[in-house]
Amino acid sequence: MRFGDPGAFWFLLALPALAAIYVWSFRKRKQALAGFGAGHLMEKLTAATSSTRQIIKAVLLLFAFFFLVLALVQPRFGTRLEMVSRRGVDVMVALDTSLSMMAMDVPPNRLLRARLEIESLIDRLEGDRVGLVAFSGQSFVLCPLTLDYGAAKLFLDSIDTGLIPTQGTAIAQAVRTATDAFGGEEQKYKALVLITDGEDHVGEAIEAAEAAAEAGVRIFAVGIGTPDGELIPVKRDGRTEFLKDRDGNIVKTRLDEATLVEMAKITEGGYVRSQRGRIGLDEVYAQISSMEKRELGSRKLSQYKHRYQWPLGTAVVLIILESLLSDRRRVS
């Protein structure tokens, strides 16, 4: 047996309290009657009321409450076999881990906001395989395509700017690494979510996008940052400073949209820019959801049958019985 909402069992803690309230009310009533007049006189005055029936009505309501709680926990037992088909696309997320992703124009900073929204994106996937590529000056597959969303989120949590020693932003290499990770058996059903500020320090991003398009990969680029630029905070000796170049000048990281827009256009994907504290993965998810999906297999699953109807029906019957049962008795 399994339960859909075992947390509802906590409501059973109210059952002894309800029983205690009934006992207290019966005793207070008895004490009130005893103080009102002589015992034999009060027995005659209350002869039409059956205390036994009142107790039975209270017991019926207590049992009705118990069975209502059983219905709330959604008991499931007995199984049936169902054939479940899985359809979806392959989604590879390539996340920029260069120092520029520490800029705080997207609070709390670009990298942390991206990680939070990627996690939300993974939670919304249904039947799609997902993988992760981390890149800065170099790139590598952090998590291969998988249906284990929990494992993917564990890998996602490990991403920070120190993950790849080689600094810089090599967008072309990230696209090639992701394209290779998809495999070559299909020429469609592939979505690459590229999250970066677009400052490509190596070049060849357009050529990499063209190769991705030939492999059936659609690039959905997400531009993080603003064209005006933002300072890059770094910690040194316990102090927060701003990144400087070799000449001692403070470095500003600026969003380069032109390259990202062109890459998305070449691959018939899409481009969104971060704004108002979010990076736009909701829009990306909507675009991916509209993609053609392939049959990824089917299998038989053993499903537990819902049995909440039984305790719910029992509770309803008990409530009806309580309402029909009168606490009055015939007095001859």
C-alpha positions in Angstrom: 0.0 0.0 0.0 1.1 3.5 -0.8 -0.2 7.0 0.1 -0.5 10.0 -2.2 -0.3 12.5 0.7 1.1 10.8 3.9 1.4 14.2 5.5 -2.4 14.3 5.9 -1.9 11.7 8.7 -1.1 14.6 11.0 -4.8 15.5 11.0 -5.3 12.4 13.1 -3.7 14.2 16.0 -6.9 16.2 16.2 -9.0 13.1 16.8 -8.1 12.7 20.6 -8.7 16.4 21.0 -12.2 16.1 19.5 -13.0 13.1 21.7 -11.8 15.0 24.7 -14.1 17.9 23.7 -17.1 15.6 23.6 -16.2 14.0 27.0 -15.8 17.5 28.5 -19.1 18.7 27.0 -21.1 15.7 28.3 -19.6 16.1 31.8 -20.4 19.9 31.8 -23.9 19.2 30.8 -24.3 16.6 33.5 -22.9 19.0 36.1 -25.1 21.8 34.9 -28.2 19.6 35.2 -27.1 18.5 38.7 -26.8 22.0 39.8 -30.1 23.0 38.3 -32.3 20.8 40.5 -32.8 17.5 42.3 -31.5 14.4 40.5 -34.8 12.5 40.3 -36.6 15.7 39.1 -34.1 16.3 36.4 -34.3 12.7 35.2 -38.0 13.2 34.6 -37.5 16.5 32.8 -34.8 15.1 30.5 -36.4 11.7 30.0 -37.1 12.4 26.4 -33.4 12.9 25.7 -31.2 9.7 25.4 -27.7 10.2 26.6 -26.8 6.9 25.0 -27.9 8.1 21.6 -25.9 11.3 22.1 -22.8 9.2 22.7 -23.5 7.1 19.6 -23.9 10.3 17.5 -20.6 11.6 18.8 -18.8 8.3 18.1 -20.3 8.3 14.5 -18.8 11.7 13.9 -15.4 10.8 15.3 -15.3 7.7 13.0 -16.4 9.9 10.1 -13.5 12.3 10.8 -11.1 9.3 11.0 -12.2 8.0 7.5 -12.1 11.5 6.0 -8.4 11.7 7.0 -7.9 8.3 5.4 -9.4 9.7 2.2 -7.1 12.7 2.4 -3.9 10.6 2.6 -5.1 9.0 -0.7 -4.4 5.3 -0.1 -3.3 3.3 -3.1 -3.2 -0.5 -3.4 -3.8 -3.0 -6.0 -1.9 -2.5 -9.3 -2.7 -2.3 -13.0 -0.3 -2.3 -16.0 -0.2 0.7 -18.3 1.7 1.2 -21.5 3.4 4.5 -21.3 5.0 6.1 -24.4 7.7 8.7 -24.0 8.1 11.5 -26.5 10.5 14.5 -26.3 13.6 16.2 -27.6 17.2 16.4 -26.4 18.1 19.6 -24.6 21.7 20.5 -24.0 22.3 23.5 -21.8 25.7 25.3 -22.3 26.4 27.7 -19.4 29.2 30.3 -19.5 31.3 30.1 -16.3 33.8 32.9 -17.1 34.5 35.6 -14.5 32.2 38.0 -16.3 29.3 35.8 -15.1 29.9 37.2 -11.6 28.6 40.6 -12.7 25.5 41.6 -10.6 23.4 43.4 -13.3 21.2 40.3 -13.0 20.8 39.8 -9.2 22.2 38.2 -7.2 24.7 37.6 -10.1 24.6 36.3 -13.6 25.8 32.8 -12.8 23.7 32.2 -9.8 20.5 33.5 -11.5 21.3 31.3 -14.5 21.7 28.2 -12.3 18.4 28.9 -10.5 16.5 29.3 -13.7 18.1 26.2 -15.4 17.0 24.2 -12.4 13.5 25.5 -12.9 13.7 24.6 -16.6 14.8 21.0 -15.7 11.8 20.7 -13.4 9.5 21.6 -16.3 10.8 19.0 -18.7 8.6 16.1 -19.4 10.2 13.1 -21.2 13.0 15.2 -22.7 16.6 14.2 -22.1 18.8 17.0 -20.7 22.5 17.5 -20.5 25.0 20.2 -19.3 28.0 21.8 -20.9 30.2 24.2 -18.9 32.5 26.5 -20.8 34.8 29.5 -20.4 38.2 29.4 -22.2 37.5 25.7 -22.7 34.4 23.6 -22.6 33.5 20.0 -21.5 30.4 17.9 -21.0 29.5 18.2 -17.3 26.4 15.9 -17.6 25.7 13.8 -20.6 22.1 13.6 -21.9 20.0 11.9 -19.3 16.4 11.4 -18.1 17.7 11.5 -14.5 16.7 15.1 -13.7 17.9 14.8 -10.1 21.4 13.9 -11.2 21.4 16.7 -13.7 20.6 19.2 -11.0 23.4 17.8 -8.8 25.9 18.5 -11.6 24.3 22.0 -12.0 25.0 22.8 -8.4 28.7 22.2 -8.9 29.1 24.9 -11.5 31.0 28.0 -10.5 33.6 30.3 -12.1 36.5 28.2 -10.8 35.3 25.0 -12.5 37.4 25.6 -15.6 41.0 27.0 -15.0 41.3 28.5 -18.5 39.5 31.9 -18.4 37.9 33.7 -21.4 34.8 32.9 -23.4 35.1 30.3 -26.2 31.5 30.2 -27.6 32.5 28.2 -30.7 34.1 25.4 -28.7 31.0 25.3 -26.4 28.7 24.8 -29.4 31.0 22.1 -30.9 31.2 20.3 -27.6 27.4 20.3 -27.2 26.8 19.3 -30.9 29.1 16.3 -30.4 27.3 15.4 -27.2 24.0 15.0 -29.1 25.4 12.3 -31.3 24.8 12.0 -35.0 21.9 9.5 -35.3 19.2 12.1 -35.8 19.2 15.4 -37.8 16.6 17.0 -35.6 15.0 16.9 -32.1 18.0 18.7 -30.7 17.9 22.0 -28.8 21.0 23.8 -27.5 20.3 26.4 -24.8 23.4 28.7 -24.9 23.6 31.0 -21.8 26.3 33.6 -22.0 27.1 37.4 -22.1 28.2 36.9 -25.7 31.7 38.3 -25.3 33.5 35.8 -27.5 37.3 35.9 -27.0 38.2 33.2 -29.6 36.0 33.7 -32.6 34.5 31.2 -35.1 31.1 31.2 -33.3 29.2 31.7 -36.6 31.1 28.8 -38.2 30.3 26.6 -35.2 26.6 27.6 -35.5 26.6 26.6 -39.2 28.0 23.2 -38.3 25.4 22.8 -35.6 22.7 23.6 -38.1 23.9 20.9 -40.4 23.7 18.4 -37.5 20.1 19.4 -36.9 20.8 21.4 -33.7 18.7 24.5 -33.0 20.4 27.1 -30.8 18.3 29.1 -28.3 20.7 31.8 -27.2 20.2 33.6 -23.9 22.1 36.9 -23.6 22.9 37.9 -20.0 23.8 41.4 -19.1 23.4 44.8 -20.7 25.0 46.5 -23.7 26.1 49.4 -21.4 28.3 47.0 -19.4 28.8 46.1 -15.8 31.8 45.8 -13.4 33.1 42.3 -12.5 33.5 41.8 -8.7 36.3 39.5 -7.6 37.5 38.5 -4.1 41.2 38.9 -3.2 42.5 38.4 0.3 39.0 38.5 1.8 38.2 41.8 0.0 35.9 42.4 -2.9 37.5 44.3 -5.8 36.7 44.9 -9.4 38.5 43.0 -12.1 41.3 44.9 -13.9 43.2 44.2 -17.1 47.0 44.0 -17.4 47.3 47.8 -17.6 45.4 48.3 -14.3 42.2 49.5 -16.0 38.8 48.3 -14.6 37.2 45.8 -16.9 33.5 46.2 -17.9 31.6 43.2 -19.3 29.2 44.1 -22.1 26.5 42.0 -23.7 27.3 41.2 -27.3 24.0 40.4 -28.9 24.8 40.5 -32.5 26.7 37.2 -32.5 24.1 35.4 -30.5 21.2 36.7 -32.7 23.0 35.5 -35.8 23.7 32.1 -34.3 20.1 31.6 -33.4 19.0 32.7 -36.9 21.4 30.3 -38.6 20.0 27.3 -36.7 16.4 28.4 -36.8 16.4 28.8 -33.0 15.7 31.9 -31.0 17.3 34.6 -28.9 16.1 36.2 -25.7 17.8 38.8 -23.5 17.7 38.8 -19.7 15.6 41.6 -18.2 14.0 42.6 -14.9 16.1 40.2 -12.9 15.3 37.1 -15.0 17.2 35.6 -17.9 14.2 34.5 -20.1 14.3 30.7 -19.8 10.4 30.6 -19.6 10.3 31.9 -23.2 13.0 29.5 -24.2 11.0 26.6 -22.7 7.9 27.7 -24.7 9.9 27.6 -27.9 11.4 24.2 -27.1 8.0 22.8 -26.2 6.8 23.7 -29.7 9.5 21.7 -31.4 8.7 18.4 -33.1 9.2 15.5 -30.7 10.3 12.0 -31.5 9.1 8.7 -30.0 11.7 7.8 -27.4 10.3 4.4 -26.6 7.5 2.9 -24.5 7.3 0.6 -21.6 4.8 -1.0 -19.2 4.4 0.6 -15.9 2.7 -0.8 -12.8 0.4 1.8 -11.5 -1.2 1.7 -8.0 -5.0 2.1 -8.0 -6.5 5.0 -6.1 -8.7 3.8 -3.2 -9.6 7.1 -1.5 -13.3 6.5 -2.6 -13.7 3.8 0.0 -12.9 5.8 3.2 -14.6 8.8 1.7 -17.8 6.8 1.1 -17.6 5.4 4.6 -17.3 8.9 6.1 -20.3 10.1 4.1 -22.4 7.2 5.2 -21.5 7.8 8.9 -22.3 11.5 8.6 -25.7 10.6 7.1 -26.4 8.1 9.9 -25.5 10.6 12.5 -27.9 13.2 11.0 -30.7 10.6 10.8 -30.2 9.4 14.3 -32.2 11.5 16.8 -31.2 11.9 20.4 -34.8 11.9 21.4 -36.6 8.7 22.6 -40.2 7.8 23.0 -41.6 8.4 26.4 -44.7 6.4 27.3 
